[in-house]
């Protein structure tokens, strides 16, 4: 295998049509590169002219050493990490591509060096992190909820949801409110609502409007805002969803909002489920990812949708060095 550093144009040409996350998209990576600290490094493993593995990384040189992340923290990226595209379906060949690519990436950026700190949150599709473990990195497992609509309809999925969620959606549909799809102005209302909610909880909101605006604009129809409005057109609540070639992702907003005694936020997710089936950006979109299942308080609500619990991996240097580096990186970000 030959390892190369790629331009965004070369990355786009090498990227597969499916099996990737939203932020593997070159337009999304370009926005991250504009707003995140450090340099975007795009690595590709090739056999001849054919790409067999890809990995986007963000590299920041600091006084005490180098920090390498995929994705950069604080930008609401659910997962990034490697994309493997072995030519052979045989398990041995797949593992060989994964192992060789990992070795070359580790060597290229000295990821196991004493002055390098590394953290990578992988997409659920990357299922074999063992080569990184064998190279001495720590491994953690996290979870997200994902609804597969490839063989079922939204109505059938709703019948699998909890009784309280079905009642909540039914009650909201009887209200005189509208769920509409909006553009950038609606996305800003969702952003402001999310930021206000963080402030109410005494927390700082990690994202800036400039970043959200640039990402929403760059993704085009792959970024959609769904808003609940009163009969007078008043914005009640909203959700911004991002679309990969395979799935829609709940990304921002969705705070519990009560209108005339009825919670209306579940209808936003219901509208996204219907869009996945009836009006996706591309025909390959067949799932809705509720973005995370790692906070007990939030899981009490998300689990009501009857979604599948899907694991994904976090790989890092580990230990006190990693914790201190995360604090320093976040303090200096931007």
Phi and psi in degrees as GROMACS dihedral restraints (atoms count N, CA, C in turn):
[ dihedral_restraints ]
;  ai    aj    ak    al  type     phi  dphi    fc
    3     4     5     6     1  -106.3    20    10
    4     5     6     7     1   128.1    20    10
    6     7     8     9     1   -97.9    20    10
    7     8     9    10     1   130.9    20    10
    9    10    11    12     1  -130.5    20    10
   10    11    12    13     1   150.4    20    10
   12    13    14    15     1   -91.9    20    10
   13    14    15    16     1   129.5    20    10
   15    16    17    18     1  -110.5    20    10
   16    17    18    19     1   151.6    20    10
   18    19    20    21     1   -80.2    20    10
   19    20    21    22     1   168.4    20    10
   21    22    23    24     1   -62.2    20    10
   22    23    24    25     1   -36.1    20    10
   24    25    26    27     1   -66.4    20    10
   25    26    27    28     1   -41.6    20    10
   27    28    29    30     1   -67.4    20    10
   28    29    30    31     1   -37.6    20    10
   30    31    32    33     1   -59.9    20    10
   31    32    33    34     1   -46.0    20    10
   33    34    35    36     1   -60.5    20    10
   34    35    36    37     1   -40.5    20    10
   36    37    38    39     1   -68.0    20    10
   37    38    39    40     1   -30.9    20    10
   39    40    41    42     1   -86.8    20    10
   40    41    42    43     1   -18.6    20    10
   42    43    44    45     1   -70.6    20    10
   43    44    45    46     1   134.8    20    10
   45    46    47    48     1   -71.9    20    10
   46    47    48    49     1   162.4    20    10
   48    49    50    51     1   -75.4    20    10
   49    50    51    52     1   -25.9    20    10
   51    52    53    54     1  -135.5    20    10
   52    53    54    55     1   174.4    20    10
   54    55    56    57     1    80.4    20    10
   55    56    57    58     1    20.9    20    10
   57    58    59    60     1  -127.4    20    10
   58    59    60    61     1   165.1    20    10
   60    61    62    63     1   -95.8    20    10
   61    62    63    64     1   170.2    20    10
   63    64    65    66     1   -53.6    20    10
   64    65    66    67     1   -45.5    20    10
   66    67    68    69     1   -84.2    20    10
   67    68    69    70     1     1.1    20    10
   69    70    71    72     1   -76.1    20    10
   70    71    72    73     1   -17.9    20    10
   72    73    74    75     1   -58.9    20    10
   73    74    75    76     1   134.2    20    10
   75    76    77    78     1   -60.8    20    10
   76    77    78    79     1   -32.5    20    10
   78    79    80    81     1   -67.1    20    10
   79    80    81    82     1   -40.7    20    10
   81    82    83    84     1   -67.1    20    10
   82    83    84    85     1   -41.0    20    10
   84    85    86    87     1   -63.3    20    10
   85    86    87    88     1   -36.8    20    10
   87    88    89    90     1   -63.4    20    10
   88    89    90    91     1   -40.2    20    10
   90    91    92    93     1   -66.5    20    10
   91    92    93    94     1   -43.9    20    10
   93    94    95    96     1   -59.2    20    10
   94    95    96    97     1   -40.9    20    10
   96    97    98    99     1   -62.0    20    10
   97    98    99   100     1   -35.8    20    10
   99   100   101   102     1   -69.9    20    10
  100   101   102   103     1   -32.4    20    10
  102   103   104   105     1  -107.6    20    10
  103   104   105   106     1   -23.7    20    10
  105   106   107   108     1   -86.1    20    10
  106   107   108   109     1   153.9    20    10
  108   109   110   111     1   -73.8    20    10
  109   110   111   112     1   148.6    20    10
  111   112   113   114     1    90.9    20    10
  112   113   114   115     1  -174.4    20    10
  114   115   116   117     1  -111.4    20    10
  115   116   117   118     1   139.3    20    10
  117   118   119   120     1   -78.2    20    10
  118   119   120   121     1   124.9    20    10
  120   121   122   123     1  -119.9    20    10
  121   122   123   124     1   120.1    20    10
  123   124   125   126     1  -107.0    20    10
  124   125   126   127     1   115.4    20    10
  126   127   128   129     1  -108.9    20    10
  127   128   129   130     1   137.4    20    10
  129   130   131   132     1  -131.2    20    10
  130   131   132   133     1   135.2    20    10
  132   133   134   135     1   -99.1    20    10
  133   134   135   136     1   130.4    20    10
  135   136   137   138     1  -126.2    20    10
  136   137   138   139     1   142.9    20    10
  138   139   140   141     1  -116.4    20    10
  139   140   141   142     1   104.8    20    10
  141   142   143   144     1    67.5    20    10
  142   143   144   145     1  -129.4    20    10
  144   145   146   147     1   -92.9    20    10
  145   146   147   148     1    -0.5    20    10
  147   148   149   150     1   -96.6    20    10
  148   149   150   151     1   125.7    20    10
  150   151   152   153     1   -74.2    20    10
  151   152   153   154     1   131.3    20    10
  153   154   155   156     1  -115.2    20    10
  154   155   156   157     1   -11.2    20    10
  156   157   158   159     1  -161.5    20    10
  157   158   159   160     1   144.9    20    10
  159   160   161   162     1  -136.4    20    10
  160   161   162   163     1   149.2    20    10
  162   163   164   165     1  -154.8    20    10
  163   164   165   166     1   120.0    20    10
  165   166   167   168     1   -92.6    20    10
  166   167   168   169     1   134.7    20    10
  168   169   170   171     1  -134.4    20    10
  169   170   171   172     1   151.5    20    10
  171   172   173   174     1  -115.0    20    10
  172   173   174   175     1   122.9    20    10
  174   175   176   177     1  -116.2    20    10
  175   176   177   178     1   124.3    20    10
  177   178   179   180     1  -126.4    20    10
  178   179   180   181     1   122.6    20    10
  180   181   182   183     1   -89.9    20    10
  181   182   183   184     1   124.6    20    10
  183   184   185   186     1  -122.8    20    10
  184   185   186   187     1   173.8    20    10
  186   187   188   189     1   -59.1    20    10
  187   188   189   190     1   -37.3    20    10
  189   190   191   192     1   -94.9    20    10
  190   191   192   193     1     1.8    20    10
  192   193   194   195     1   146.4    20    10
  193   194   195   196     1  -158.0    20    10
  195   196   197   198     1  -113.5    20    10
  196   197   198   199     1   138.5    20    10
  198   199   200   201     1  -115.4    20    10
  199   200   201   202     1   125.4    20    10
  201   202   203   204     1  -122.3    20    10
  202   203   204   205     1   123.6    20    10
  204   205   206   207     1  -134.8    20    10
  205   206   207   208     1   154.3    20    10
  207   208   209   210     1  -152.8    20    10
  208   209   210   211     1    98.5    20    10
  210   211   212   213     1   -88.7    20    10
  211   212   213   214     1   175.7    20    10
  213   214   215   216     1   -69.1    20    10
  214   215   216   217     1   140.4    20    10
  216   217   218   219     1   -72.1    20    10
  217   218   219   220     1   152.6    20    10
  219   220   221   222     1    89.5    20    10
  220   221   222   223     1     9.9    20    10
  222   223   224   225     1  -119.7    20    10
  223   224   225   226     1    14.9    20    10
  225   226   227   228     1    65.8    20    10
  226   227   228   229     1    33.7    20    10
  228   229   230   231     1   -94.3    20    10
  229   230   231   232     1   114.0    20    10
  231   232   233   234     1   -60.7    20    10
  232   233   234   235     1   -41.7    20    10
  234   235   236   237     1  -169.2    20    10
  235   236   237   238     1   153.4    20    10
  237   238   239   240     1  -140.8    20    10
  238   239   240   241     1  -113.5    20    10
  240   241   242   243     1    74.3    20    10
  241   242   243   244     1  -165.2    20    10
  243   244   245   246     1   -74.1    20    10
  244   245   246   247     1   152.9    20    10
  246   247   248   249     1  -120.2    20    10
  247   248   249   250     1   117.0    20    10
  249   250   251   252     1  -101.7    20    10
  250   251   252   253     1   136.2    20    10
  252   253   254   255     1  -136.8    20    10
  253   254   255   256     1    57.1    20    10
  255   256   257   258     1   -63.3    20    10
  256   257   258   259     1   144.6    20    10
  258   259   260   261     1   -73.3    20    10
  259   260   261   262     1   -28.4    20    10
  261   262   263   264     1   -99.5    20    10
  262   263   264   265     1   142.4    20    10
  264   265   266   267     1   -81.0    20    10
  265   266   267   268     1    -5.8    20    10
  267   268   269   270     1   -70.8    20    10
  268   269   270   271     1   137.1    20    10
  270   271   272   273     1   -57.1    20    10
  271   272   273   274     1   -43.6    20    10
  273   274   275   276     1   -60.6    20    10
  274   275   276   277     1   -42.4    20    10
  276   277   278   279     1   -66.8    20    10
  277   278   279   280     1   -40.2    20    10
  279   280   281   282     1   -62.4    20    10
  280   281   282   283     1   -44.1    20    10
  282   283   284   285     1   -67.5    20    10
  283   284   285   286     1   -32.7    20    10
  285   286   287   288     1   -66.2    20    10
  286   287   288   289     1   -43.0    20    10
  288   289   290   291     1   -61.3    20    10
  289   290   291   292     1   -46.3    20    10
  291   292   293   294     1   -61.2    20    10
  292   293   294   295     1   -47.3    20    10
  294   295   296   297     1   -65.2    20    10
  295   296   297   298     1   -45.2    20    10
  297   298   299   300     1   -65.9    20    10
  298   299   300   301     1   -43.7    20    10
  300   301   302   303     1   -62.3    20    10
  301   302   303   304     1   -43.8    20    10
  303   304   305   306     1   -58.9    20    10
  304   305   306   307     1   -46.7    20    10
  306   307   308   309     1   -59.3    20    10
  307   308   309   310     1   -43.5    20    10
  309   310   311   312     1   -69.8    20    10
  310   311   312   313     1   -37.6    20    10
  312   313   314   315     1   -65.7    20    10
  313   314   315   316     1   -44.6    20    10
  315   316   317   318     1   -59.7    20    10
  316   317   318   319     1   -43.3    20    10
  318   319   320   321     1   -68.4    20    10
  319   320   321   322     1   -41.5    20    10
  321   322   323   324     1   -59.9    20    10
  322   323   324   325     1   -41.1    20    10
  324   325   326   327     1  -111.1    20    10
  325   326   327   328     1    11.3    20    10
  327   328   329   330     1    51.5    20    10
  328   329   330   331     1    47.1    20    10
  330   331   332   333     1   -65.1    20    10
  331   332   333   334     1   -25.2    20    10
  333   334   335   336     1   -98.1    20    10
  334   335   336   337     1    12.2    20    10
  336   337   338   339     1   -73.4    20    10
  337   338   339   340     1   157.6    20    10
  339   340   341   342     1   -65.1    20    10
  340   341   342   343     1   -23.9    20    10
  342   343   344   345     1  -105.7    20    10
  343   344   345   346     1    13.1    20    10
  345   346   347   348     1  -115.7    20    10
  346   347   348   349     1   133.5    20    10
  348   349   350   351     1  -116.3    20    10
  349   350   351   352     1   130.2    20    10
  351   352   353   354     1  -129.5    20    10
  352   353   354   355     1   135.4    20    10
  354   355   356   357     1  -145.5    20    10
  355   356   357   358     1   132.8    20    10
  357   358   359   360     1  -138.7    20    10
  358   359   360   361     1   123.4    20    10
  360   361   362   363     1  -102.8    20    10
  361   362   363   364     1   114.0    20    10
  363   364   365   366     1   -88.5    20    10
  364   365   366   367     1   156.3    20    10
  366   367   368   369     1   -71.3    20    10
  367   368   369   370     1   154.8    20    10
  369   370   371   372     1   -57.4    20    10
  370   371   372   373     1   -26.9    20    10
  372   373   374   375     1   -70.1    20    10
  373   374   375   376     1   -14.9    20    10
  375   376   377   378     1   -90.9    20    10
  376   377   378   379     1   101.4    20    10
  378   379   380   381     1  -104.0    20    10
  379   380   381   382     1    -2.4    20    10
  381   382   383   384     1  -127.9    20    10
  382   383   384   385     1    85.6    20    10
  384   385   386   387     1   -87.0    20    10
  385   386   387   388     1     6.2    20    10
  387   388   389   390     1   -56.6    20    10
  388   389   390   391     1   -38.2    20    10
  390   391   392   393     1   -58.7    20    10
  391   392   393   394     1   -33.3    20    10
  393   394   395   396     1   -71.1    20    10
  394   395   396   397     1   -37.3    20    10
  396   397   398   399     1   -63.5    20    10
  397   398   399   400     1   -42.8    20    10
  399   400   401   402     1   -64.3    20    10
  400   401   402   403     1   -24.3    20    10
  402   403   404   405     1   -89.3    20    10
  403   404   405   406     1     6.7    20    10
  405   406   407   408     1    98.5    20    10
  406   407   408   409     1     7.4    20    10
  408   409   410   411     1   -86.7    20    10
  409   410   411   412     1   156.1    20    10
  411   412   413   414     1   -81.0    20    10
  412   413   414   415     1   150.7    20    10
  414   415   416   417     1  -127.8    20    10
  415   416   417   418     1   129.7    20    10
  417   418   419   420     1  -126.1    20    10
  418   419   420   421     1   156.6    20    10
  420   421   422   423     1  -120.6    20    10
  421   422   423   424     1   131.9    20    10
  423   424   425   426     1  -125.9    20    10
  424   425   426   427     1   179.1    20    10
  426   427   428   429     1  -139.9    20    10
  427   428   429   430     1   153.0    20    10
  429   430   431   432     1  -134.4    20    10
  430   431   432   433     1   161.9    20    10
  432   433   434   435     1  -100.3    20    10
  433   434   435   436     1   129.4    20    10
  435   436   437   438     1  -132.0    20    10
  436   437   438   439     1   132.7    20    10
  438   439   440   441     1  -102.9    20    10
  439   440   441   442     1   117.0    20    10
  441   442   443   444     1   -90.2    20    10
  442   443   444   445     1   117.0    20    10
  444   445   446   447     1  -108.5    20    10
  445   446   447   448     1    16.5    20    10
  447   448   449   450     1   -70.6    20    10
  448   449   450   451     1   -27.2    20    10
  450   451   452   453     1  -126.7    20    10
  451   452   453   454     1    13.9    20    10
  453   454   455   456     1  -142.8    20    10
  454   455   456   457     1   164.3    20    10
  456   457   458   459     1  -101.9    20    10
  457   458   459   460     1   162.5    20    10
  459   460   461   462     1   -57.1    20    10
  460   461   462   463     1   -38.1    20    10
  462   463   464   465     1   -64.4    20    10
  463   464   465   466     1   -40.4    20    10
  465   466   467   468     1   -66.8    20    10
  466   467   468   469     1   -37.4    20    10
  468   469   470   471     1   -66.3    20    10
  469   470   471   472     1   -38.7    20    10
  471   472   473   474     1   -63.6    20    10
  472   473   474   475     1   -34.9    20    10
  474   475   476   477     1   -66.8    20    10
  475   476   477   478     1   -21.8    20    10
  477   478   479   480     1   -87.6    20    10
  478   479   480   481     1    -9.8    20    10
  480   481   482   483     1   -77.3    20    10
  481   482   483   484     1   171.6    20    10
  483   484   485   486     1   -68.5    20    10
  484   485   486   487     1   156.2    20    10
  486   487   488   489     1   -61.4    20    10
  487   488   489   490     1   -39.9    20    10
  489   490   491   492     1   -66.1    20    10
  490   491   492   493     1   -36.0    20    10
  492   493   494   495     1   -69.4    20    10
  493   494   495   496     1   -42.3    20    10
  495   496   497   498     1   -61.0    20    10
  496   497   498   499     1   -41.3    20    10
  498   499   500   501     1   -66.0    20    10
  499   500   501   502     1   -40.7    20    10
  501   502   503   504     1   -63.2    20    10
  502   503   504   505     1   -44.0    20    10
  504   505   506   507     1   -66.0    20    10
  505   506   507   508     1   -42.2    20    10
  507   508   509   510     1   -63.2    20    10
  508   509   510   511     1   -42.9    20    10
  510   511   512   513     1   -64.1    20    10
  511   512   513   514     1   -39.8    20    10
  513   514   515   516     1   -67.9    20    10
  514   515   516   517     1   -34.8    20    10
  516   517   518   519     1   -68.0    20    10
  517   518   519   520     1   -21.2    20    10
  519   520   521   522     1   -83.7    20    10
  520   521   522   523     1   -11.8    20    10
  522   523   524   525     1   -74.7    20    10
  523   524   525   526     1   159.9    20    10
  525   526   527   528     1   -88.1    20    10
  526   527   528   529     1    64.7    20    10
  528   529   530   531     1  -128.7    20    10
  529   530   531   532     1   162.3    20    10
  531   532   533   534     1  -120.8    20    10
  532   533   534   535     1   138.8    20    10
  534   535   536   537     1  -104.5    20    10
  535   536   537   538     1   114.2    20    10
  537   538   539   540     1  -122.9    20    10
  538   539   540   541     1   158.9    20    10
  540   541   542   543     1  -101.2    20    10
  541   542   543   544     1   125.7    20    10
  543   544   545   546     1  -121.5    20    10
  544   545   546   547     1   177.0    20    10
  546   547   548   549     1  -103.3    20    10
  547   548   549   550     1  -144.4    20    10
  549   550   551   552     1   -60.5    20    10
  550   551   552   553     1   -41.4    20    10
  552   553   554   555     1   -59.5    20    10
  553   554   555   556     1   -40.1    20    10
  555   556   557   558     1   -67.5    20    10
  556   557   558   559     1   -37.7    20    10
  558   559   560   561     1   -62.2    20    10
  559   560   561   562     1   -35.6    20    10
  561   562   563   564     1   -68.9    20    10
  562   563   564   565     1   -37.1    20    10
  564   565   566   567     1   -62.6    20    10
  565   566   567   568     1   -40.7    20    10
  567   568   569   570     1   -64.3    20    10
  568   569   570   571     1   -42.9    20    10
  570   571   572   573     1   -60.1    20    10
  571   572   573   574     1   -46.7    20    10
  573   574   575   576     1   -64.4    20    10
  574   575   576   577     1   -38.4    20    10
  576   577   578   579     1   -63.7    20    10
  577   578   579   580     1   -43.2    20    10
  579   580   581   582     1   -65.6    20    10
  580   581   582   583     1   -42.4    20    10
  582   583   584   585     1   -64.1    20    10
  583   584   585   586     1   -40.6    20    10
  585   586   587   588     1   -63.6    20    10
  586   587   588   589     1   -37.8    20    10
  588   589   590   591     1   -65.5    20    10
  589   590   591   592     1   -41.0    20    10
  591   592   593   594     1   -60.1    20    10
  592   593   594   595     1   -45.1    20    10
  594   595   596   597     1   -63.4    20    10
  595   596   597   598     1   -36.7    20    10
  597   598   599   600     1   -63.4    20    10
  598   599   600   601     1   -30.1    20    10
  600   601   602   603     1   -90.9    20    10
  601   602   603   604     1     6.2    20    10
  603   604   605   606     1    75.5    20    10
  604   605   606   607     1    22.2    20    10
  606   607   608   609     1  -116.8    20    10
  607   608   609   610     1   151.7    20    10
  609   610   611   612     1   -87.9    20    10
  610   611   612   613     1   139.8    20    10
  612   613   614   615     1   -82.4    20    10
  613   614   615   616     1   126.4    20    10
  615   616   617   618     1   -73.6    20    10
  616   617   618   619     1   -22.5    20    10
  618   619   620   621     1  -100.6    20    10
  619   620   621   622     1   153.9    20    10
  621   622   623   624     1  -103.7    20    10
  622   623   624   625     1   157.2    20    10
  624   625   626   627     1   -64.6    20    10
  625   626   627   628     1   -35.2    20    10
  627   628   629   630     1   -58.5    20    10
  628   629   630   631     1   -41.5    20    10
  630   631   632   633     1   -67.5    20    10
  631   632   633   634     1   -48.3    20    10
  633   634   635   636     1   -61.4    20    10
  634   635   636   637     1   -42.7    20    10
  636   637   638   639     1   -60.2    20    10
  637   638   639   640     1   -48.1    20    10
  639   640   641   642     1   -64.9    20    10
  640   641   642   643     1   -39.4    20    10
  642   643   644   645     1   -66.9    20    10
  643   644   645   646     1   -46.2    20    10
  645   646   647   648     1   -59.1    20    10
  646   647   648   649     1   -41.7    20    10
  648   649   650   651     1   -69.1    20    10
  649   650   651   652     1   -43.6    20    10
  651   652   653   654     1   -66.1    20    10
  652   653   654   655     1   -33.9    20    10
  654   655   656   657     1   -80.8    20    10
  655   656   657   658     1   -14.9    20    10
  657   658   659   660     1    61.5    20    10
  658   659   660   661     1  -128.3    20    10
  660   661   662   663     1   -71.5    20    10
  661   662   663   664     1    -8.8    20    10
  663   664   665   666     1   -81.8    20    10
  664   665   666   667     1     1.7    20    10
  666   667   668   669     1  -126.2    20    10
  667   668   669   670     1   121.8    20    10
  669   670   671   672     1  -133.4    20    10
  670   671   672   673     1   139.3    20    10
  672   673   674   675     1  -110.3    20    10
  673   674   675   676     1   129.6    20    10
  675   676   677   678     1  -110.3    20    10
  676   677   678   679     1   125.7    20    10
  678   679   680   681     1  -126.5    20    10
  679   680   681   682     1   141.2    20    10
  681   682   683   684     1   -97.8    20    10
  682   683   684   685     1   126.2    20    10
  684   685   686   687     1  -126.3    20    10
  685   686   687   688     1   148.1    20    10
  687   688   689   690     1   -73.9    20    10
  688   689   690   691     1   169.6    20    10
  690   691   692   693     1   -57.3    20    10
  691   692   693   694     1   -25.5    20    10
  693   694   695   696     1   -85.8    20    10
  694   695   696   697     1     0.8    20    10
  696   697   698   699     1    89.2    20    10
  697   698   699   700     1     6.7    20    10
  699   700   701   702     1   -71.6    20    10
  700   701   702   703     1   132.7    20    10
  702   703   704   705     1   -71.0    20    10
  703   704   705   706     1   122.9    20    10
  705   706   707   708     1  -100.3    20    10
  706   707   708   709     1   -47.3    20    10
  708   709   710   711     1  -167.6    20    10
  709   710   711   712     1   168.7    20    10
  711   712   713   714     1  -162.0    20    10
  712   713   714   715     1   169.4    20    10
  714   715   716   717     1  -137.4    20    10
  715   716   717   718     1   134.7    20    10
  717   718   719   720     1  -101.0    20    10
  718   719   720   721     1   125.3    20    10
  720   721   722   723     1  -114.0    20    10
  721   722   723   724     1   142.6    20    10
  723   724   725   726     1  -112.6    20    10
  724   725   726   727     1   146.5    20    10
  726   727   728   729     1  -118.8    20    10
  727   728   729   730     1   128.2    20    10
  729   730   731   732     1   -95.1    20    10
  730   731   732   733     1   179.8    20    10
  732   733   734   735     1   -64.0    20    10
  733   734   735   736     1   -17.1    20    10
  735   736   737   738     1  -110.8    20    10
  736   737   738   739     1   -26.3    20    10
  738   739   740   741     1  -152.7    20    10
  739   740   741   742     1   156.0    20    10
  741   742   743   744     1   -92.9    20    10
  742   743   744   745     1   146.4    20    10
  744   745   746   747     1  -126.2    20    10
  745   746   747   748     1   123.9    20    10
  747   748   749   750     1   -63.3    20    10
  748   749   750   751     1   125.8    20    10
  750   751   752   753     1  -120.3    20    10
  751   752   753   754     1   -46.4    20    10
  753   754   755   756     1  -148.0    20    10
  754   755   756   757     1   143.9    20    10
  756   757   758   759     1    95.1    20    10
  757   758   759   760     1  -152.7    20    10
  759   760   761   762     1    80.4    20    10
  760   761   762   763     1    18.2    20    10
  762   763   764   765     1   -62.9    20    10
  763   764   765   766     1   144.6    20    10
  765   766   767   768     1   -59.9    20    10
  766   767   768   769     1   124.1    20    10
  768   769   770   771     1  -132.9    20    10
  769   770   771   772     1   128.0    20    10
  771   772   773   774     1  -107.4    20    10
  772   773   774   775     1   127.0    20    10
  774   775   776   777     1  -127.6    20    10
  775   776   777   778     1   122.2    20    10
  777   778   779   780     1    52.5    20    10
  778   779   780   781     1    41.3    20    10
  780   781   782   783     1    80.4    20    10
  781   782   783   784     1     5.0    20    10
  783   784   785   786     1  -123.5    20    10
  784   785   786   787     1   132.7    20    10
  786   787   788   789     1   -73.7    20    10
  787   788   789   790     1   127.3    20    10
  789   790   791   792     1  -109.8    20    10
  790   791   792   793     1    -4.2    20    10
  792   793   794   795     1   -70.0    20    10
  793   794   795   796     1   -28.0    20    10
  795   796   797   798     1   -64.2    20    10
  796   797   798   799     1   -27.2    20    10
  798   799   800   801     1   -66.8    20    10
  799   800   801   802     1   -22.7    20    10
  801   802   803   804     1   -65.5    20    10
  802   803   804   805     1   -46.6    20    10
  804   805   806   807     1   -64.8    20    10
  805   806   807   808     1   -37.3    20    10
  807   808   809   810     1   -62.1    20    10
  808   809   810   811     1   -39.5    20    10
  810   811   812   813     1   -66.9    20    10
  811   812   813   814     1   -38.7    20    10
  813   814   815   816     1   -65.1    20    10
  814   815   816   817     1   -42.3    20    10
  816   817   818   819     1   -57.0    20    10
  817   818   819   820     1   -43.0    20    10
  819   820   821   822     1   -68.2    20    10
  820   821   822   823     1   -36.2    20    10
  822   823   824   825     1   -66.1    20    10
  823   824   825   826     1   -35.5    20    10
  825   826   827   828     1   -57.2    20    10
  826   827   828   829     1   -36.7    20    10
  828   829   830   831     1   -87.1    20    10
  829   830   831   832     1   -41.5    20    10
  831   832   833   834     1  -101.5    20    10
  832   833   834   835     1   -24.4    20    10
  834   835   836   837     1  -150.1    20    10
  835   836   837   838     1    54.1    20    10
  837   838   839   840     1   -76.3    20    10
  838   839   840   841     1   158.4    20    10
  840   841   842   843     1   -60.7    20    10
  841   842   843   844     1   -36.6    20    10
  843   844   845   846     1  -135.6    20    10
  844   845   846   847     1   155.7    20    10
  846   847   848   849     1   -68.7    20    10
  847   848   849   850     1   -15.1    20    10
  849   850   851   852     1   -81.1    20    10
  850   851   852   853     1    -8.7    20    10
  852   853   854   855     1   -73.3    20    10
  853   854   855   856     1   119.3    20    10
  855   856   857   858     1  -136.3    20    10
  856   857   858   859     1    10.8    20    10
  858   859   860   861     1  -145.6    20    10
  859   860   861   862     1   160.2    20    10
  861   862   863   864     1  -126.2    20    10
  862   863   864   865     1   121.8    20    10
  864   865   866   867     1  -101.9    20    10
  865   866   867   868     1   122.6    20    10
  867   868   869   870     1   -83.1    20    10
  868   869   870   871     1     8.0    20    10
  870   871   872   873     1    60.4    20    10
  871   872   873   874     1    73.1    20    10
  873   874   875   876     1   102.9    20    10
  874   875   876   877     1   139.6    20    10
  876   877   878   879     1  -143.8    20    10
  877   878   879   880     1    45.6    20    10
  879   880   881   882     1  -116.8    20    10
  880   881   882   883     1    -2.5    20    10
  882   883   884   885     1  -114.7    20    10
  883   884   885   886     1   116.4    20    10
  885   886   887   888     1   -54.4    20    10
  886   887   888   889     1   -42.8    20    10
  888   889   890   891     1   -61.1    20    10
  889   890   891   892     1   -42.6    20    10
  891   892   893   894     1   -74.8    20    10
  892   893   894   895     1   -30.2    20    10
  894   895   896   897     1   -65.8    20    10
  895   896   897   898     1   -28.8    20    10
  897   898   899   900     1   -58.9    20    10
  898   899   900   901     1   -32.9    20    10
  900   901   902   903     1   -86.6    20    10
  901   902   903   904     1   -48.7    20    10
  903   904   905   906     1   -64.0    20    10
  904   905   906   907     1   -33.0    20    10
  906   907   908   909     1   -66.2    20    10
  907   908   909   910     1   -16.3    20    10
  909   910   911   912     1   -66.4    20    10
  910   911   912   913     1   -18.5    20    10
  912   913   914   915     1   -79.2    20    10
  913   914   915   916     1    -6.7    20    10
  915   916   917   918     1    71.1    20    10
  916   917   918   919     1    26.6    20    10
  918   919   920   921     1   -78.7    20    10
  919   920   921   922     1   163.9    20    10
  921   922   923   924     1   -82.3    20    10
  922   923   924   925     1   138.8    20    10
  924   925   926   927     1   -84.4    20    10
  925   926   927   928     1   116.9    20    10
  927   928   929   930     1  -115.8    20    10
  928   929   930   931     1   126.9    20    10
  930   931   932   933     1   -84.5    20    10
  931   932   933   934     1   155.1    20    10
  933   934   935   936     1  -146.0    20    10
  934   935   936   937     1   164.4    20    10
  936   937   938   939     1  -110.9    20    10
  937   938   939   940     1   145.5    20    10
  939   940   941   942     1  -119.9    20    10
  940   941   942   943     1   124.5    20    10
  942   943   944   945     1  -118.9    20    10
  943   944   945   946     1   130.3    20    10
  945   946   947   948     1  -155.0    20    10
  946   947   948   949     1   173.4    20    10
  948   949   950   951     1   -61.8    20    10
  949   950   951   952     1   -36.9    20    10
  951   952   953   954     1    84.5    20    10
  952   953   954   955     1   164.3    20    10
  954   955   956   957     1    77.6    20    10
  955   956   957   958     1  -170.1    20    10
  957   958   959   960     1   -62.3    20    10
  958   959   960   961     1   -36.9    20    10
  960   961   962   963     1   -57.5    20    10
  961   962   963   964     1   -41.5    20    10
  963   964   965   966     1   -68.7    20    10
  964   965   966   967     1   -41.3    20    10
  966   967   968   969     1   -64.6    20    10
  967   968   969   970     1   -42.2    20    10
  969   970   971   972     1   -66.1    20    10
  970   971   972   973     1   -38.4    20    10
  972   973   974   975     1   -65.4    20    10
  973   974   975   976     1   -40.5    20    10
  975   976   977   978     1   -60.7    20    10
  976   977   978   979     1   -42.6    20    10
  978   979   980   981     1   -63.0    20    10
  979   980   981   982     1   -44.3    20    10
  981   982   983   984     1   -65.9    20    10
  982   983   984   985     1   -41.2    20    10
  984   985   986   987     1   -63.1    20    10
  985   986   987   988     1   -46.9    20    10
  987   988   989   990     1   -65.4    20    10
  988   989   990   991     1   -35.4    20    10
  990   991   992   993     1   -68.0    20    10
  991   992   993   994     1   -29.5    20    10
  993   994   995   996     1  -103.4    20    10
  994   995   996   997     1    -1.2    20    10
  996   997   998   999     1   -59.8    20    10
  997   998   999  1000     1   136.2    20    10
